[in-house]
Every structure is written in structure tokens, then in C-alpha cells.
């Protein structure tokens, strides 16, 4: 092998090691976040582990960011198993899905609350009734 081939092989090996270290660090952040969310909602995190299940590109503030989806198992009473899912960009959580609790980002929650407020303020309740036969329709 030539020196150039040796250098390329070394660079590829270094890139693989760096990628593995970054993914391990991200998994540790996801694990601590999953543990904190389970404590917050009174659930038991089973097996003390999370697994990377999906990677997608998401636009945040006009920038494209890589979002990772981790799944884990939780229990509400110790006798059952249910899936939970956690989405993270960098070391911050963006979305969380738990068995009986569905939590999304704060922007989504605010948007849903505003939509409900608008819908409820414009609603006119109609009461069914009979119209006299001689009354016109308009």
C-alpha cells in the first residue's frame, strides 16, 4: 500500500471513531432525558436503556437540523410494558411520546391552545326548533 492509501485509511478510521463517540454522547443525553421525563410523569423506565430508531431532517428557525428519534420502554405499574419515544436535536428534547401522555414542543401546544380559543369564540349555538308554516325561510 502506498502512503496516500494508508493516510486515507487512517482518516476513514478516525472519522468512524469520532462518529461513534458523538453518537454515544447523544445516546447518553437521550438516556438522561428519558429518565428525567419518566420521573416527571411517574413512570418507570424499563431496562435503563434507549435505542436509536429514526433519524430525520427538520427545519428549526429556518435551519435544517438532524433530529434523532429514540425509543424506550416504560411501565405505569410495574406489570406492563409500553413504548415511549423521544426526539432530540443536539442535546435538547424536541418531542416526547409516552403511553398515556402525548407531549409535543411548546410551539405546538401554544398553537393548539390559540386554535381552540379562536374556535370557541366564533361558535354560535343553534337550537333546533319548529318554524311556523306561514313564516318565510329568508
Secondary structure, 3 states (H helix, E strand, C coil): CCHHHHHHHHHHHHHHHHHHHHHHHHHHHHHHHHHHHHHHCCCEECCCCCEEEEEEEEEECCEEEEEEEEEEEEECCCCCCEEEEEEEECCEEEEEECCCCEECCHHHHHHHHHHHHHHHHCCCCCCCCCCCCCCCCC
